[in-house]
Amino acid sequence: MTLIALGTAGYVWLVLLAIVVACAAVYATNYQKVGPNEVLIVSGGIKRKVTEDDGTSRMVGYKMRIGGGSFVMPFIQSAQVLPLEIYTVTVKAHDALTKNGIQLNAVGLAQLKVGSSEAHIRLAAEQFIGSGPDAMREIASQVLEGLL
């Protein structure tokens, strides 16, 4: 068995190649992707200035990517997904009174979806991130039942 003799330049190239491969592996494992019906919320790192619909601006500690992907810096940032799908909620009102004083039971269906504007997505991210679609359905159901 013979060893290939590499000169000093050969070892330097070998080390550089190993560094490039390691960097590519870190990048590939920390690149998060979402579909077109999802928003990637990357929190941590640098705060960003956002302008609301009414013209006011504020600082937030997250960035949003609607569809596509983003690199998430390890140990500094974390990523969560906010779905933009349509959800159907069953609304039930038992023993509700009409304005004429008639007691009735009502069952209805409602559909909810996070709006596609950045302001709506920011609001939904601040309210529902980490809680999942079931929490969104439950809160919407409670609100709608309270209106009946």
Residue pairs with C-beta under 8 A, 6 or more apart in sequence:
6 14
26 74
27 71
30 71
30 72
30 73
30 74
31 69
31 70
31 71
31 72
32 40
32 42
32 69
32 70
32 71
32 72
32 79
33 40
33 68
33 69
34 40
34 65
34 67
34 68
34 69
34 81
35 67
36 66
36 67
37 67
37 83
37 84
37 85
38 67
38 81
38 82
38 83
38 84
39 64
39 65
39 66
39 67
39 81
39 82
39 84
39 121
39 125
40 64
40 65
40 68
40 69
40 70
40 79
40 80
40 81
41 62
41 63
41 64
41 79
41 80
41 81
41 82
41 125
41 129
42 62
42 63
42 64
42 65
42 70
42 72
42 77
42 78
42 79
43 61
43 62
43 77
43 78
43 79
43 80
44 61
44 62
44 73
44 76
44 77
44 78
45 61
45 73
45 76
45 77
47 59
47 60
47 61
48 59
48 60
48 61
48 62
48 63
49 57
49 58
49 59
50 57
50 58
50 59
50 60
50 118
50 122
51 57
52 58
52 119
53 117
53 119
60 122
62 125
63 70
64 118
64 121
64 122
64 125
66 84
66 116
66 121
70 79
72 78
72 79
80 129
80 130
82 114
82 121
82 124
82 125
82 128
82 129
83 114
83 133
84 113
84 114
84 116
84 121
85 113
85 133
86 111
86 112
86 113
87 111
87 112
87 113
87 133
87 136
87 137
87 140
88 109
88 110
88 111
89 109
89 110
89 111
89 112
89 137
89 140
89 141
89 144
90 107
90 108
90 109
90 141
91 106
91 107
91 108
91 109
91 110
91 141
91 144
91 145
91 148
92 105
92 106
92 107
92 108
92 145
93 105
93 106
93 107
93 145
93 148
94 105
95 103
95 104
95 105
96 103
96 104
96 105
96 106
96 148
97 103
97 104
98 104
106 148
108 144
108 148
110 140
110 144
112 136
112 137
112 140
114 120
114 121
114 124
115 121
115 124
124 136
128 135
128 136
128 139
